Amino acid sequence: MKRSHSKRDGDDYEHKDHSKDYEHDYEPHRDRERGRDRDRNHHRERRDRDRDHNRHRDQNRDRERNRNGDRERNRDRNHYYNDRSNSYKRNLDSERSDMEMRSYELRDEKRSRDYDKENRRRSEKNVEETEKKQEVNVPDETTERQNRTVELLTSRTGGAYIPPAKLRMMQAEITDKSGAAYQRIAWEALKKSIHGYINKVNISNIGLITRELLKENIVRGRGLLARSIIQAQAASPTFTAVYAALTAIINSKFPNIGELILKRLVIQFKRGFRRNDKPLCISAGTFIAHLVNQRVAHEILALEILTLLVETPTDDSVEVAIAFLKECGMKLTEVSRKGIEAIFEMLRNILHEGQLDKRVQYMIEVMFQVRKDGFKDHEAVPEDLDLVEEENQFTHIVTLDEATDAQDILNVFKFDAEYVNNEDKYKQLSKEILGSDASGSESEGEDDEEESSDEDSSTAVTEGKEDVIVDNTETNLTALRRTIYLTIHSSLDFEECAHKLMKMQLKPGQEIELCHMFLDCCAEMRTYEKFFGLLAGRFCAINKMYVTPFEQIFQDSYHTIHRLDTNKLRNVSKFFAHLLFTDSISWEVLSCIKLTEEDTTSSNRIFIKILFQELSEYMGLSKLNQRVKDVTLQHAFEGLFPRDDPKNTRFAINFFTSIGLGGLTDDLREHLKTHPKPTIISALQQKPENATESSIDSSLSTSSSPTSSSSSSSSSSSSDESSDEELKKQKKKSKKERRKKQMAKESKKKHKKKEKVRKAKKSK
């Protein structure tokens, strides 16, 4: 029996038919659900984690709040207890302060009562003392003040500083002139016045200062006067002649003062000599030299000092001797010629030995030149300072061994029991001296008036003018040099510098200082700068008045070139080479150069070498040769290219050949070839005698004349051959000697090498 299909079966059938399709479609849906579940789980875990974290954070916050609360409660509790304790303390302090205030008030009341009692007691005592003074006639307070001033002024150190006004008041209060206080005040016033007059003295006012000094008691203050003069001369050596003239005037009136000054100077010189103090020796020696010139000191002292300095020569002693000799050399030449010749002979021996420094040797050479010129720049006594006649001067014979006591006690105050009498005596003496001087000056004034009446009116106009101030300190010259130096170094080029310097409006006679500054600034440079040559050339082109100073400076620089070092020498020679090339100065300045072995030094030859090498670079050798051969300049080149002696000619040829300028010596070589040799010259000198003999023989027989001429010619030819043979022999000898020296040097070198090898083997 067939079974019928029900609905259920149909459903099952449908389901069975589509089961595979459904399963196939459901797989991606399942994956999505799994992904969602996974995301939900992750989100849930993250949320739980955040909750736990927040929970822990809230717990920490709660704990911190609790701690802060505990702290605030503890703080409030502490403030409370502190306030209670402070209030308790405040109460105690207020009670204590009240008690102290009461005690202070009681103490002040007690002190005021005691003070009132003491004032009453003092007032009563003062009243009693005044009553006693009136009864007994006790001296008033002025005596006490005088006693205080006496104690102050008679103290060993002089006490504290007293202003001059107060000192005058104190002096006015002292009535006893014979007392120590008044003498002390007078001594201080004498010291100040002497010191002030010595500081004011100069050539123009020396007469007035001498009169004012003679009014003071210089016999009592001779120690102060001597010390002030010596100190002032040491501080300003340029005024030594003025101080020596002042000493000469005082010595003519008071010889003991002049002797004191001279002895102190000699002692000071000896002290400096023992201590090797060169400045002290120079200052004291210069003063002594001027006193010798003024006839205050005898020339024996000067010769003794010079002998002491030159006998055992050192660099410093010879320098001091030269400084001393410059000052008094003219006077010693007049008074003791043999003595000064002996001193110069000792200096010449020192120079020949050559053991001293080069600088000192140059100083000795300069000293000989100064003597040769007659000490014209070192006058013994200037006309303005020759104020004492020779018959009125007193000359002291003081030697180095005799001057031992400087009498330094005279510099210190000493009480004089007969002060008033001595002051009166000196016033009378000073009146006599000043009166005689015044009468002499009046007579001189009358003579001057008589002479002036014969003169023209123009001289009267000039007498009415003011005195011209002479700047002996050279401060203006120093300021001029500084201005020129700053102008040179602040300019960009030579044209700007020349423009600035032309605006300076130099005074007449200052042109040579400007030229000297150009050369000095050029020499100070490390290398030669063309700026200075162009600047000097521009000034020579602007005004011909600058040409003569530069030519004079060229000659002075050549003669003193040995004083410069190599760098300065090179700059100076290049500077003048530029001036010669531009014809800013004349080539005639080269006439001062004599190129011989005797007349030149190494410095001179280096100067000539650099000069001509620079000229050859500027002009070229051909143009330089043409300038040398110029007929108008032959006088200038006679010394550079000598023709007087074959020896000098050969020296000049060798010199120019060695510096690479042998082309300038072509004429010299031709001259040397044609110039007769010394042997021929001697034969020619003997020729006149032979001619006289031949004339005598010819008078006897006329046939002997040709034979004599043939003999003379043969003798001359033989003399030429003999001279040539001698020269050849000398050359051969010199060659042999050179070879021997070379062989000896080579043998020494070989011997040293062998010894080194032996030592090396032994060391191994």
Secondary structure, 3 states (H helix, E strand, C coil): CCCCCCHHHHHHHHHHHHHHHHHHHHHHHHHHHHHHHHHHHHHHHHHHHHHHHHHHHHHHHHHHHHHHHHHHHHHHHHHHHHHHHHHHHHHHHHHHHHHHHHHHHHHHHHHHHHHHHHHHHHHHHHHHHHHHHHHHCCCCHHHHHHHHHHHHHCCCCCCCCCCHHHHHHHHHHCCCCCCHHHHHHHHHHHHHHHHHHHHHCCCCCHHHHHHHHHHCCCCCCHHHHHHHHHHHHHHCHHHHHHHHHHHHHHHHHCHHHHHHHHHHHHHHHHHHHHHCCHHHHHHHHHHHHHHHHCCCECHHHHHHHHHHHHHCCCHHHHHHHHHHHHHHHHHHHHHCHHHHHHHHHHHHHHHHHCCCCHHHHHHHHHHHHHHHCCCCCCCCCCHHHCCCCCCCCCCECCCCCCCCCCCHHHHCCCCCCCHHHHHHHHHHHHHHHHHHHHHHHHHHHHHHHHHHHHCCHHHHHHHCCCCCCCCCCCHHHHHHHHHHHHHHHCCCCHHHHHHHHHCCCCCCCCHHHHHHHHHHHHHHCCCCCHHHHHHHHHHHHHCHHHHHHHHHHHHHHHHCHHHCCHHHHHHHHHHHHHHHHCCCCCHHHHHHCCCCCCCCCHHHHHHHHHHHHHHHHHHCHHHHHHHHCCHHHCCCCCCCCCCCCHHHHHHHHHHHHHCCCHHHHHHHHHHHHHCCCHHHHHHHHHHHHHHHHHHHHHHHCHHHHHHHHHHHHHHHHHHHHHHHHHHHHHHHHHHHHHHHHHHHHHHHHHHHHHHHHHHHHHHC
